[in-house]
Amino acid sequence: ASFARIASVTLGSPAAMAGLREQDEVVRYGHIDATNHDQLRAVARLTGRSEGGYIPLAVRRDCRMVEVTLAPQRWEGRGLLGCHLVPM
């Protein structure tokens, strides 16, 4: 089950480079899923710990599953990802 939706993706950000798109529904973010995301706090914790590394994601896009690899890192914008997640 999806637990978050990508509300926005900033051009040139790590999220954009990973291929994430607005309206993608996050099904898995590393080891995090609908059962353990803790109001998305677990996503923030994993993102911070993964700076300079990689996080595998499974997202639902247009009724199909898509696997992407996100590389959290410092970039010219805010945060490490450049996307805004909202809980579902």
DOMI-188442 format. One record per residue: residue number from 1; x, z, y of N, C-alpha, C, O, CB in turn. Coordinates in nm, 3 decimals, decimal comma. Glycine has a CB too. Layout:
N
{nr = NUM	n.X = X	n.Z = Z	n.Y = Y	ca.X = X	ca.Z = Z	ca.Y = Y	c.X = X	c.Z = Z	c.Y = Y	o.X = X	o.Z = Z	o.Y = Y	cb.X = X	cb.Z = Z	cb.Y = Y}
...
END
This chain:
88
{nr = 1	n.X = 0,084	n.Z = 0,000	n.Y = -0,119	ca.X = 0,000	ca.Z = 0,000	ca.Y = 0,000	c.X = 0,088	c.Z = 0,000	c.Y = 0,125	o.X = 0,194	o.Z = 0,062	o.Y = 0,127	cb.X = -0,095	cb.Z = 0,122	cb.Y = 0,000}
{nr = 2	n.X = 0,043	n.Z = -0,068	n.Y = 0,226	ca.X = 0,115	ca.Z = -0,073	ca.Y = 0,353	c.X = 0,099	c.Z = 0,060	c.Y = 0,425	o.X = -0,007	o.Z = 0,122	o.Y = 0,417	cb.X = 0,066	cb.Z = -0,189	cb.Y = 0,441}
{nr = 3	n.X = 0,203	n.Z = 0,105	n.Y = 0,495	ca.X = 0,193	ca.Z = 0,231	ca.Y = 0,570	c.X = 0,225	c.Z = 0,214	c.Y = 0,718	o.X = 0,203	o.Z = 0,306	o.Y = 0,796	cb.X = 0,286	cb.Z = 0,333	cb.Y = 0,510}
{nr = 4	n.X = 0,276	n.Z = 0,097	n.Y = 0,757	ca.X = 0,307	ca.Z = 0,072	ca.Y = 0,898	c.X = 0,294	c.Z = -0,077	c.Y = 0,927	o.X = 0,302	o.Z = -0,161	o.Y = 0,838	cb.X = 0,449	cb.Z = 0,123	cb.Y = 0,934}
{nr = 5	n.X = 0,273	n.Z = -0,106	n.Y = 1,055	ca.X = 0,263	ca.Z = -0,245	ca.Y = 1,099	c.X = 0,367	c.Z = -0,265	c.Y = 1,209	o.X = 0,389	o.Z = -0,177	o.Y = 1,291	cb.X = 0,119	cb.Z = -0,279	cb.Y = 1,150}
{nr = 6	n.X = 0,430	n.Z = -0,382	n.Y = 1,210	ca.X = 0,524	ca.Z = -0,416	ca.Y = 1,315	c.X = 0,441	c.Z = -0,463	c.Y = 1,435	o.X = 0,379	o.Z = -0,569	o.Y = 1,431	cb.X = 0,627	cb.Z = -0,528	cb.Y = 1,268}
{nr = 7	n.X = 0,441	n.Z = -0,383	n.Y = 1,543	ca.X = 0,361	ca.Z = -0,415	ca.Y = 1,661	c.X = 0,435	c.Z = -0,512	c.Y = 1,753	o.X = 0,371	o.Z = -0,593	o.Y = 1,820	cb.X = 0,325	cb.Z = -0,288	cb.Y = 1,737}
{nr = 8	n.X = 0,568	n.Z = -0,504	n.Y = 1,756	ca.X = 0,645	ca.Z = -0,595	ca.Y = 1,840	c.X = 0,787	c.Z = -0,606	c.Y = 1,786	o.X = 0,840	o.Z = -0,513	o.Y = 1,724	cb.X = 0,647	cb.Z = -0,546	cb.Y = 1,988}
{nr = 9	n.X = 0,848	n.Z = -0,721	n.Y = 1,810	ca.X = 0,988	ca.Z = -0,748	ca.Y = 1,773	c.X = 1,055	c.Z = -0,810	c.Y = 1,894	o.X = 1,004	o.Z = -0,907	o.Y = 1,951	cb.X = 0,998	cb.Z = -0,843	cb.Y = 1,645}
{nr = 10	n.X = 1,168	n.Z = -0,756	n.Y = 1,935	ca.X = 1,242	ca.Z = -0,807	ca.Y = 2,051	c.X = 1,338	c.Z = -0,917	c.Y = 2,007	o.X = 1,413	o.Z = -0,901	o.Y = 1,911	cb.X = 1,319	cb.Z = -0,693	cb.Y = 2,122}
{nr = 11	n.X = 1,336	n.Z = -1,027	n.Y = 2,078	ca.X = 1,424	ca.Z = -1,140	ca.Y = 2,052	c.X = 1,569	c.Z = -1,095	c.Y = 2,054	o.X = 1,609	o.Z = -1,021	o.Y = 2,144	cb.X = 1,401	cb.Z = -1,253	cb.Y = 2,155}
{nr = 12	n.X = 1,647	n.Z = -1,139	n.Y = 1,957	ca.X = 1,789	ca.Z = -1,106	ca.Y = 1,953	c.X = 1,820	c.Z = -0,970	c.Y = 1,895	o.X = 1,937	o.Z = -0,930	o.Y = 1,889	cb.X = 1,845	cb.Z = -1,113	cb.Y = 2,089}
{nr = 13	n.X = 1,719	n.Z = -0,896	n.Y = 1,852	ca.X = 1,738	ca.Z = -0,761	ca.Y = 1,798	c.X = 1,773	c.Z = -0,766	c.Y = 1,649	o.X = 1,756	o.Z = -0,870	o.Y = 1,585	cb.X = 1,611	cb.Z = -0,676	cb.Y = 1,820}
{nr = 14	n.X = 1,822	n.Z = -0,654	n.Y = 1,594	ca.X = 1,845	ca.Z = -0,648	ca.Y = 1,449	c.X = 1,718	c.Z = -0,681	c.Y = 1,369	o.X = 1,726	o.Z = -0,747	o.Y = 1,265	cb.X = 1,896	cb.Z = -0,510	cb.Y = 1,410}
{nr = 15	n.X = 1,602	n.Z = -0,637	n.Y = 1,417	ca.X = 1,476	ca.Z = -0,667	ca.Y = 1,347	c.X = 1,448	c.Z = -0,817	c.Y = 1,348	o.X = 1,407	o.Z = -0,873	o.Y = 1,246	cb.X = 1,358	cb.Z = -0,592	cb.Y = 1,411}
{nr = 16	n.X = 1,470	n.Z = -0,881	n.Y = 1,462	ca.X = 1,449	ca.Z = -1,026	ca.Y = 1,470	c.X = 1,547	c.Z = -1,101	c.Y = 1,380	o.X = 1,510	o.Z = -1,198	o.Y = 1,314	cb.X = 1,464	cb.Z = -1,075	cb.Y = 1,616}
{nr = 17	n.X = 1,674	n.Z = -1,056	n.Y = 1,379	ca.X = 1,774	ca.Z = -1,122	ca.Y = 1,296	c.X = 1,743	c.Z = -1,106	c.Y = 1,147	o.X = 1,782	o.Z = -1,191	o.Y = 1,066	cb.X = 1,913	cb.Z = -1,067	cb.Y = 1,327}
{nr = 18	n.X = 1,675	n.Z = -0,997	n.Y = 1,110	ca.X = 1,636	ca.Z = -0,977	ca.Y = 0,971	c.X = 1,516	c.Z = -1,064	c.Y = 0,933	o.X = 1,485	o.Z = -1,079	o.Y = 0,814	cb.X = 1,603	cb.Z = -0,829	cb.Y = 0,946}
{nr = 19	n.X = 1,449	n.Z = -1,120	n.Y = 1,033	ca.X = 1,333	ca.Z = -1,204	ca.Y = 1,004	c.X = 1,200	c.Z = -1,132	c.Y = 1,011	o.X = 1,097	o.Z = -1,187	o.Y = 0,971	cb.X = 1,347	cb.Z = -1,263	cb.Y = 0,869}
{nr = 20	n.X = 1,199	n.Z = -1,008	n.Y = 1,063	ca.X = 1,072	ca.Z = -0,937	ca.Y = 1,078	c.X = 0,988	c.Z = -1,005	c.Y = 1,186	o.X = 1,042	o.Z = -1,059	o.Y = 1,283	cb.X = 1,095	cb.Z = -0,788	cb.Y = 1,112}
{nr = 21	n.X = 0,857	n.Z = -1,000	n.Y = 1,168	ca.X = 0,766	ca.Z = -1,063	ca.Y = 1,264	c.X = 0,655	c.Z = -0,965	c.Y = 1,302	o.X = 0,621	o.Z = -0,875	o.Y = 1,226	cb.X = 0,705	cb.Z = -1,192	cb.Y = 1,205}
{nr = 22	n.X = 0,602	n.Z = -0,985	n.Y = 1,421	ca.X = 0,486	ca.Z = -0,905	ca.Y = 1,463	c.X = 0,375	c.Z = -0,924	c.Y = 1,360	o.X = 0,355	o.Z = -1,033	o.Y = 1,307	cb.X = 0,438	cb.Z = -0,947	cb.Y = 1,605}
{nr = 23	n.X = 0,304	n.Z = -0,816	n.Y = 1,334	ca.X = 0,193	ca.Z = -0,809	ca.Y = 1,239	c.X = 0,237	c.Z = -0,796	c.Y = 1,093	o.X = 0,152	o.Z = -0,780	o.Y = 1,006	cb.X = 0,107	cb.Z = -0,931	cb.Y = 1,253}
{nr = 24	n.X = 0,368	n.Z = -0,802	n.Y = 1,064	ca.X = 0,412	ca.Z = -0,772	ca.Y = 0,927	c.X = 0,368	c.Z = -0,630	c.Y = 0,894	o.X = 0,374	o.Z = -0,541	o.Y = 0,979	cb.X = 0,568	cb.Z = -0,788	cb.Y = 0,912}
{nr = 25	n.X = 0,325	n.Z = -0,609	n.Y = 0,771	ca.X = 0,285	ca.Z = -0,476	ca.Y = 0,724	c.X = 0,394	c.Z = -0,424	c.Y = 0,631	o.X = 0,429	o.Z = -0,488	o.Y = 0,532	cb.X = 0,147	cb.Z = -0,480	cb.Y = 0,651}
{nr = 26	n.X = 0,446	n.Z = -0,307	n.Y = 0,664	ca.X = 0,557	ca.Z = -0,250	ca.Y = 0,587	c.X = 0,502	c.Z = -0,179	c.Y = 0,463	o.X = 0,422	o.Z = -0,086	o.Y = 0,473	cb.X = 0,640	cb.Z = -0,151	cb.Y = 0,674}
{nr = 27	n.X = 0,548	n.Z = -0,225	n.Y = 0,347	ca.X = 0,509	ca.Z = -0,166	ca.Y = 0,219	c.X = 0,619	c.Z = -0,073	c.Y = 0,169	o.X = 0,591	o.Z = 0,033	o.Y = 0,113	cb.X = 0,479	cb.Z = -0,277	cb.Y = 0,114}
{nr = 28	n.X = 0,744	n.Z = -0,113	n.Y = 0,190	ca.X = 0,858	ca.Z = -0,030	ca.Y = 0,149	c.X = 0,968	c.Z = -0,045	c.Y = 0,252	o.X = 0,999	o.Z = -0,155	o.Y = 0,296	cb.X = 0,909	cb.Z = -0,070	cb.Y = 0,007}
{nr = 29	n.X = 1,028	n.Z = 0,068	n.Y = 0,290	ca.X = 1,138	ca.Z = 0,072	ca.Y = 0,387	c.X = 1,248	c.Z = 0,154	c.Y = 0,321	o.X = 1,247	o.Z = 0,277	o.Y = 0,330	cb.X = 1,093	cb.Z = 0,134	cb.Y = 0,528}
{nr = 30	n.X = 1,342	n.Z = 0,087	n.Y = 0,255	ca.X = 1,438	ca.Z = 0,160	ca.Y = 0,173	c.X = 1,363	c.Z = 0,229	c.Y = 0,060	o.X = 1,291	o.Z = 0,163	o.Y = -0,016	cb.X = 1,519	cb.Z = 0,263	cb.Y = 0,257}
{nr = 31	n.X = 1,378	n.Z = 0,360	n.Y = 0,048	ca.X = 1,308	ca.Z = 0,436	ca.Y = -0,056	c.X = 1,172	c.Z = 0,488	c.Y = -0,006	o.X = 1,101	o.Z = 0,558	o.Y = -0,079	cb.X = 1,395	cb.Z = 0,554	cb.Y = -0,103}
{nr = 32	n.X = 1,135	n.Z = 0,455	n.Y = 0,117	ca.X = 1,015	ca.Z = 0,511	ca.Y = 0,180	c.X = 0,895	c.Z = 0,420	c.Y = 0,156	o.X = 0,904	o.Z = 0,297	o.Y = 0,169	cb.X = 1,037	cb.Z = 0,532	cb.Y = 0,331}
{nr = 33	n.X = 0,783	n.Z = 0,482	n.Y = 0,121	ca.X = 0,659	ca.Z = 0,406	ca.Y = 0,101	c.X = 0,541	c.Z = 0,486	c.Y = 0,153	o.X = 0,559	o.Z = 0,583	o.Y = 0,226	cb.X = 0,640	cb.Z = 0,370	cb.Y = -0,049}
{nr = 34	n.X = 0,421	n.Z = 0,447	n.Y = 0,116	ca.X = 0,300	ca.Z = 0,511	ca.Y = 0,168	c.X = 0,288	c.Z = 0,657	c.Y = 0,127	o.X = 0,213	o.Z = 0,732	o.Y = 0,189	cb.X = 0,179	cb.Z = 0,436	cb.Y = 0,120}
{nr = 35	n.X = 0,360	n.Z = 0,699	n.Y = 0,024	ca.X = 0,347	ca.Z = 0,836	ca.Y = -0,025	c.X = 0,440	c.Z = 0,935	c.Y = 0,042	o.X = 0,418	o.Z = 1,056	o.Y = 0,034	cb.X = 0,371	cb.Z = 0,840	cb.Y = -0,173}
{nr = 36	n.X = 0,546	n.Z = 0,887	n.Y = 0,110	ca.X = 0,648	ca.Z = 0,981	ca.Y = 0,159	c.X = 0,700	c.Z = 0,949	c.Y = 0,299	o.X = 0,810	o.Z = 0,992	o.Y = 0,333	cb.X = 0,763	cb.Z = 0,984	cb.Y = 0,063}
{nr = 37	n.X = 0,625	n.Z = 0,875	n.Y = 0,381	ca.X = 0,679	ca.Z = 0,834	ca.Y = 0,512	c.X = 0,671	c.Z = 0,944	c.Y = 0,618	o.X = 0,736	o.Z = 0,932	o.Y = 0,721	cb.X = 0,605	cb.Z = 0,712	cb.Y = 0,561}
{nr = 38	n.X = 0,592	n.Z = 1,049	n.Y = 0,595	ca.X = 0,589	ca.Z = 1,167	ca.Y = 0,684	c.X = 0,559	c.Z = 1,126	c.Y = 0,830	o.X = 0,637	o.Z = 1,157	o.Y = 0,920	cb.X = 0,724	cb.Z = 1,242	cb.Y = 0,678}
{nr = 39	n.X = 0,447	n.Z = 1,058	n.Y = 0,852	ca.X = 0,408	ca.Z = 1,007	ca.Y = 0,984	c.X = 0,520	c.Z = 0,924	c.Y = 1,048	o.X = 0,543	o.Z = 0,931	o.Y = 1,169	cb.X = 0,370	cb.Z = 1,125	cb.Y = 1,076}
{nr = 40	n.X = 0,589	n.Z = 0,847	n.Y = 0,965	ca.X = 0,700	ca.Z = 0,759	ca.Y = 1,005	c.X = 0,828	c.Z = 0,834	c.Y = 1,041	o.X = 0,928	o.Z = 0,771	o.Y = 1,075	cb.X = 0,659	cb.Z = 0,674	cb.Y = 1,123}
{nr = 41	n.X = 0,828	n.Z = 0,968	n.Y = 1,034	ca.X = 0,952	ca.Z = 1,042	ca.Y = 1,064	c.X = 1,061	c.Z = 1,008	c.Y = 0,963	o.X = 1,179	o.Z = 1,003	o.Y = 0,999	cb.X = 0,925	cb.Z = 1,194	cb.Y = 1,063}
{nr = 42	n.X = 1,024	n.Z = 0,986	n.Y = 0,837	ca.X = 1,123	ca.Z = 0,952	ca.Y = 0,735	c.X = 1,189	c.Z = 0,818	c.Y = 0,767	o.X = 1,307	o.Z = 0,798	o.Y = 0,739	cb.X = 1,059	cb.Z = 0,947	cb.Y = 0,595}
{nr = 43	n.X = 1,114	n.Z = 0,725	n.Y = 0,826	ca.X = 1,169	ca.Z = 0,596	ca.Y = 0,867	c.X = 1,275	c.Z = 0,617	c.Y = 0,975	o.X = 1,383	o.Z = 0,558	o.Y = 0,968	cb.X = 1,056	cb.Z = 0,501	cb.Y = 0,920}
{nr = 44	n.X = 1,246	n.Z = 0,701	n.Y = 1,074	ca.X = 1,342	ca.Z = 0,729	ca.Y = 1,181	c.X = 1,468	c.Z = 0,793	c.Y = 1,125	o.X = 1,579	o.Z = 0,758	o.Y = 1,165	cb.X = 1,278	cb.Z = 0,820	cb.Y = 1,288}
{nr = 45	n.X = 1,452	n.Z = 0,889	n.Y = 1,032	ca.X = 1,569	ca.Z = 0,956	ca.Y = 0,974	c.X = 1,656	c.Z = 0,857	c.Y = 0,898	o.X = 1,778	o.Z = 0,856	o.Y = 0,915	cb.X = 1,524	cb.Z = 1,070	cb.Y = 0,881}
{nr = 46	n.X = 1,595	n.Z = 0,773	n.Y = 0,814	ca.X = 1,671	ca.Z = 0,677	ca.Y = 0,734	c.X = 1,740	c.Z = 0,575	c.Y = 0,826	o.X = 1,854	o.Z = 0,537	o.Y = 0,801	cb.X = 1,578	cb.Z = 0,604	cb.Y = 0,633}
{nr = 47	n.X = 1,672	n.Z = 0,531	n.Y = 0,930	ca.X = 1,731	ca.Z = 0,435	ca.Y = 1,023	c.X = 1,857	c.Z = 0,493	c.Y = 1,087	o.X = 1,959	o.Z = 0,425	o.Y = 1,094	cb.X = 1,629	cb.Z = 0,396	cb.Y = 1,132}
{nr = 48	n.X = 1,850	n.Z = 0,617	n.Y = 1,134	ca.X = 1,966	ca.Z = 0,681	ca.Y = 1,195	c.X = 2,082	c.Z = 0,696	c.Y = 1,100	o.X = 2,197	o.Z = 0,676	o.Y = 1,138	cb.X = 1,928	cb.Z = 0,815	cb.Y = 1,248}
{nr = 49	n.X = 2,052	n.Z = 0,731	n.Y = 0,974	ca.X = 2,157	ca.Z = 0,748	ca.Y = 0,873	c.X = 2,216	c.Z = 0,615	c.Y = 0,829	o.X = 2,326	o.Z = 0,611	o.Y = 0,773	cb.X = 2,103	cb.Z = 0,822	cb.Y = 0,752}
{nr = 50	n.X = 2,145	n.Z = 0,505	n.Y = 0,853	ca.X = 2,186	ca.Z = 0,374	ca.Y = 0,801	c.X = 2,253	c.Z = 0,286	c.Y = 0,906	o.X = 2,279	o.Z = 0,168	o.Y = 0,880	cb.X = 2,066	cb.Z = 0,301	cb.Y = 0,746}
{nr = 51	n.X = 2,282	n.Z = 0,340	n.Y = 1,023	ca.X = 2,349	ca.Z = 0,260	ca.Y = 1,126	c.X = 2,477	c.Z = 0,200	c.Y = 1,070	o.X = 2,560	o.Z = 0,271	o.Y = 1,013	cb.X = 2,379	cb.Z = 0,346	cb.Y = 1,252}
{nr = 52	n.X = 2,493	n.Z = 0,070	n.Y = 1,087	ca.X = 2,610	ca.Z = 0,001	ca.Y = 1,034	c.X = 2,595	c.Z = -0,041	c.Y = 0,888	o.X = 2,684	o.Z = -0,106	o.Y = 0,834	cb.X = 2,731	cb.Z = 0,087	cb.Y = 1,048}
{nr = 53	n.X = 2,484	n.Z = -0,003	n.Y = 0,824	ca.X = 2,459	ca.Z = -0,041	ca.Y = 0,686	c.X = 2,338	c.Z = -0,131	c.Y = 0,675	o.X = 2,307	o.Z = -0,208	o.Y = 0,766	cb.X = 2,440	cb.Z = 0,084	cb.Y = 0,599}
{nr = 54	n.X = 2,269	n.Z = -0,121	n.Y = 0,563	ca.X = 2,155	ca.Z = -0,210	ca.Y = 0,537	c.X = 2,039	c.Z = -0,132	c.Y = 0,477	o.X = 2,059	o.Z = -0,035	o.Y = 0,404	cb.X = 2,195	cb.Z = -0,324	cb.Y = 0,443}
{nr = 55	n.X = 1,917	n.Z = -0,175	n.Y = 0,509	ca.X = 1,796	ca.Z = -0,117	ca.Y = 0,451	c.X = 1,711	c.Z = -0,231	c.Y = 0,398	o.X = 1,672	o.Z = -0,320	o.Y = 0,473	cb.X = 1,716	cb.Z = -0,031	cb.Y = 0,558}
{nr = 56	n.X = 1,680	n.Z = -0,230	n.Y = 0,266	ca.X = 1,591	ca.Z = -0,333	ca.Y = 0,213	c.X = 1,446	c.Z = -0,298	c.Y = 0,246	o.X = 1,403	o.Z = -0,183	o.Y = 0,231	cb.X = 1,610	cb.Z = -0,348	cb.Y = 0,060}
{nr = 57	n.X = 1,371	n.Z = -0,398	n.Y = 0,290	ca.X = 1,229	ca.Z = -0,379	ca.Y = 0,323	c.X = 1,144	c.Z = -0,475	c.Y = 0,242	o.X = 1,186	o.Z = -0,587	o.Y = 0,211	cb.X = 1,204	cb.Z = -0,400	cb.Y = 0,473}
{nr = 58	n.X = 1,024	n.Z = -0,430	n.Y = 0,209	ca.X = 0,921	ca.Z = -0,519	ca.Y = 0,154	c.X = 0,807	c.Z = -0,516	c.Y = 0,255	o.X = 0,755	o.Z = -0,410	o.Y = 0,288	cb.X = 0,873	cb.Z = -0,473	cb.Y = 0,008}
{nr = 59	n.X = 0,769	n.Z = -0,635	n.Y = 0,302	ca.X = 0,659	ca.Z = -0,644	ca.Y = 0,397	c.X = 0,554	c.Z = -0,741	c.Y = 0,346	o.X = 0,584	o.Z = -0,836	o.Y = 0,274	cb.X = 0,710	cb.Z = -0,689	cb.Y = 0,535}
{nr = 60	n.X = 0,429	n.Z = -0,714	n.Y = 0,383	ca.X = 0,320	ca.Z = -0,805	ca.Y = 0,351	c.X = 0,297	c.Z = -0,893	c.Y = 0,473	o.X = 0,274	o.Z = -0,844	o.Y = 0,584	cb.X = 0,189	cb.Z = -0,727	cb.Y = 0,310}
{nr = 61	n.X = 0,305	n.Z = -1,024	n.Y = 0,452	ca.X = 0,287	ca.Z = -1,121	ca.Y = 0,561	c.X = 0,193	c.Z = -1,230	c.Y = 0,510	o.X = 0,221	o.Z = -1,297	o.Y = 0,410	cb.X = 0,426	cb.Z = -1,183	cb.Y = 0,608}
{nr = 62	n.X = 0,082	n.Z = -1,247	n.Y = 0,579	ca.X = -0,015	ca.Z = -1,352	ca.Y = 0,540	c.X = -0,048	c.Z = -1,343	c.Y = 0,391	o.X = -0,045	o.Z = -1,444	o.Y = 0,321	cb.X = 0,041	cb.Z = -1,491	cb.Y = 0,572}
{nr = 63	n.X = -0,079	n.Z = -1,225	n.Y = 0,344	ca.X = -0,122	ca.Z = -1,201	ca.Y = 0,204	c.X = -0,015	c.Z = -1,225	c.Y = 0,099	o.X = -0,047	o.Z = -1,238	o.Y = -0,019	cb.X = -0,239	cb.Z = -1,289	cb.Y = 0,173}
{nr = 64	n.X = 0,112	n.Z = -1,233	n.Y = 0,139	ca.X = 0,218	ca.Z = -1,243	ca.Y = 0,039	c.X = 0,328	c.Z = -1,143	c.Y = 0,072	o.X = 0,344	o.Z = -1,102	o.Y = 0,187	cb.X = 0,275	cb.Z = -1,388	cb.Y = 0,032}
{nr = 65	n.X = 0,404	n.Z = -1,106	n.Y = -0,030	ca.X = 0,512	ca.Z = -1,010	ca.Y = -0,012	c.X = 0,641	c.Z = -1,084	c.Y = 0,027	o.X = 0,674	o.Z = -1,188	o.Y = -0,030	cb.X = 0,533	cb.Z = -0,926	cb.Y = -0,139}
{nr = 66	n.X = 0,712	n.Z = -1,027	n.Y = 0,124	ca.X = 0,838	ca.Z = -1,084	ca.Y = 0,170	c.X = 0,942	c.Z = -0,973	c.Y = 0,168	o.X = 0,915	o.Z = -0,862	o.Y = 0,216	cb.X = 0,824	cb.Z = -1,147	cb.Y = 0,315}
{nr = 67	n.X = 1,058	n.Z = -1,001	n.Y = 0,114	ca.X = 1,169	ca.Z = -0,904	ca.Y = 0,112	c.X = 1,267	c.Z = -0,942	c.Y = 0,222	o.X = 1,307	o.Z = -1,058	o.Y = 0,234	cb.X = 1,241	cb.Z = -0,901	cb.Y = -0,028}
{nr = 68	n.X = 1,306	n.Z = -0,844	n.Y = 0,303	ca.X = 1,406	ca.Z = -0,868	ca.Y = 0,408	c.X = 1,508	c.Z = -0,755	c.Y = 0,404	o.X = 1,481	o.Z = -0,647	o.Y = 0,351	cb.X = 1,340	cb.Z = -0,878	cb.Y = 0,549}
{nr = 69	n.X = 1,624	n.Z = -0,779	n.Y = 0,461	ca.X = 1,728	ca.Z = -0,677	ca.Y = 0,471	c.X = 1,756	c.Z = -0,652	c.Y = 0,618	o.X = 1,795	o.Z = -0,742	o.Y = 0,692	cb.X = 1,859	cb.Z = -0,720	cb.Y = 0,395}
{nr = 70	n.X = 1,735	n.Z = -0,528	n.Y = 0,658	ca.X = 1,751	ca.Z = -0,487	ca.Y = 0,797	c.X = 1,886	c.Z = -0,417	c.Y = 0,813	o.X = 1,925	o.Z = -0,336	o.Y = 0,728	cb.X = 1,634	cb.Z = -0,393	cb.Y = 0,842}
{nr = 71	n.X = 1,957	n.Z = -0,449	n.Y = 0,921	ca.X = 2,089	ca.Z = -0,389	ca.Y = 0,948	c.X = 2,082	c.Z = -0,311	c.Y = 1,079	o.X = 2,111	o.Z = -0,366	o.Y = 1,185	cb.X = 2,201	cb.Z = -0,499	cb.Y = 0,955}
{nr = 72	n.X = 2,043	n.Z = -0,182	n.Y = 1,074	ca.X = 2,034	ca.Z = -0,102	ca.Y = 1,197	c.X = 2,169	c.Z = -0,094	c.Y = 1,267	o.X = 2,270	o.Z = -0,059	o.Y = 1,205	cb.X = 1,981	cb.Z = 0,040	cb.Y = 1,166}
{nr = 73	n.X = 2,171	n.Z = -0,126	n.Y = 1,396	ca.X = 2,297	ca.Z = -0,121	ca.Y = 1,470	c.X = 2,269	c.Z = -0,116	c.Y = 1,620	o.X = 2,160	o.Z = -0,149	o.Y = 1,666	cb.X = 2,385	cb.Z = -0,243	cb.Y = 1,436}
{nr = 74	n.X = 2,370	n.Z = -0,076	n.Y = 1,693	ca.X = 2,360	ca.Z = -0,077	ca.Y = 1,839	c.X = 2,356	c.Z = -0,222	c.Y = 1,884	o.X = 2,428	o.Z = -0,307	o.Y = 1,831	cb.X = 2,480	cb.Z = 0,000	cb.Y = 1,906}
{nr = 75	n.X = 2,274	n.Z = -0,250	n.Y = 1,980	ca.X = 2,262	ca.Z = -0,384	ca.Y = 2,038	c.X = 2,228	c.Z = -0,364	c.Y = 2,184	o.X = 2,225	o.Z = -0,250	o.Y = 2,231	cb.X = 2,153	cb.Z = -0,472	cb.Y = 1,964}
{nr = 76	n.X = 2,201	n.Z = -0,472	n.Y = 2,259	ca.X = 2,181	ca.Z = -0,456	ca.Y = 2,403	c.X = 2,051	c.Z = -0,385	c.Y = 2,440	o.X = 2,037	o.Z = -0,336	o.Y = 2,552	cb.X = 2,183	cb.Z = -0,589	cb.Y = 2,469}
{nr = 77	n.X = 1,957	n.Z = -0,378	n.Y = 2,346	ca.X = 1,829	ca.Z = -0,313	ca.Y = 2,374	c.X = 1,826	c.Z = -0,168	c.Y = 2,329	o.X = 1,929	o.Z = -0,110	o.Y = 2,294	cb.X = 1,717	cb.Z = -0,388	cb.Y = 2,307}
{nr = 78	n.X = 1,706	n.Z = -0,110	n.Y = 2,331	ca.X = 1,687	ca.Z = 0,030	ca.Y = 2,292	c.X = 1,689	c.Z = 0,047	c.Y = 2,141	o.X = 1,649	o.Z = -0,042	o.Y = 2,066	cb.X = 1,556	cb.Z = 0,084	cb.Y = 2,348}
{nr = 79	n.X = 1,736	n.Z = 0,161	n.Y = 2,098	ca.X = 1,731	ca.Z = 0,196	ca.Y = 1,956	c.X = 1,825	c.Z = 0,114	c.Y = 1,871	o.X = 1,917	o.Z = 0,049	o.Y = 1,921	cb.X = 1,591	cb.Z = 0,180	cb.Y = 1,905}
{nr = 80	n.X = 1,801	n.Z = 0,119	n.Y = 1,740	ca.X = 1,888	ca.Z = 0,051	ca.Y = 1,644	c.X = 1,821	c.Z = -0,069	c.Y = 1,580	o.X = 1,886	o.Z = -0,144	o.Y = 1,507	cb.X = 1,932	cb.Z = 0,147	cb.Y = 1,536}
{nr = 81	n.X = 1,690	n.Z = -0,089	n.Y = 1,606	ca.X = 1,615	ca.Z = -0,194	ca.Y = 1,537	c.X = 1,561	c.Z = -0,304	c.Y = 1,627	o.X = 1,570	o.Z = -0,422	o.Y = 1,594	cb.X = 1,502	cb.Z = -0,133	cb.Y = 1,463}
{nr = 82	n.X = 1,505	n.Z = -0,266	n.Y = 1,742	ca.X = 1,445	ca.Z = -0,364	ca.Y = 1,830	c.X = 1,306	c.Z = -0,406	c.Y = 1,786	o.X = 1,263	o.Z = -0,519	o.Y = 1,811	cb.X = 1,532	cb.Z = -0,484	cb.Y = 1,838}
{nr = 83	n.X = 1,235	n.Z = -0,314	n.Y = 1,721	ca.X = 1,096	ca.Z = -0,341	ca.Y = 1,686	c.X = 1,018	c.Z = -0,212	c.Y = 1,701	o.X = 1,074	o.Z = -0,102	o.Y = 1,700	cb.X = 1,084	cb.Z = -0,397	cb.Y = 1,541}
{nr = 84	n.X = 0,888	n.Z = -0,227	n.Y = 1,715	ca.X = 0,801	ca.Z = -0,110	ca.Y = 1,730	c.X = 0,708	c.Z = -0,103	c.Y = 1,610	o.X = 0,630	o.Z = -0,195	o.Y = 1,585	cb.X = 0,718	cb.Z = -0,116	cb.Y = 1,863}
{nr = 85	n.X = 0,717	n.Z = 0,007	n.Y = 1,534	ca.X = 0,633	ca.Z = 0,030	ca.Y = 1,417	c.X = 0,518	c.Z = 0,122	c.Y = 1,455	o.X = 0,536	o.Z = 0,220	o.Y = 1,528	cb.X = 0,714	cb.Z = 0,091	cb.Y = 1,300}
{nr = 86	n.X = 0,399	n.Z = 0,090	n.Y = 1,407	ca.X = 0,285	ca.Z = 0,178	ca.Y = 1,426	c.X = 0,227	c.Z = 0,212	c.Y = 1,289	o.X = 0,223	o.Z = 0,127	o.Y = 1,200	cb.X = 0,177	cb.Z = 0,111	cb.Y = 1,517}
{nr = 87	n.X = 0,183	n.Z = 0,338	n.Y = 1,272	ca.X = 0,126	ca.Z = 0,376	ca.Y = 1,142	c.X = -0,006	c.Z = 0,305	c.Y = 1,117	o.X = -0,078	o.Z = 0,269	o.Y = 1,210	cb.X = 0,105	cb.Z = 0,529	cb.Y = 1,135}
{nr = 88	n.X = -0,037	n.Z = 0,286	n.Y = 0,989	ca.X = -0,163	ca.Z = 0,220	ca.Y = 0,951	c.X = -0,260	c.Z = 0,323	c.Y = 0,898	o.X = -0,372	o.Z = 0,289	o.Y = 0,861	cb.X = -0,139	cb.Z = 0,108	cb.Y = 0,846}
END
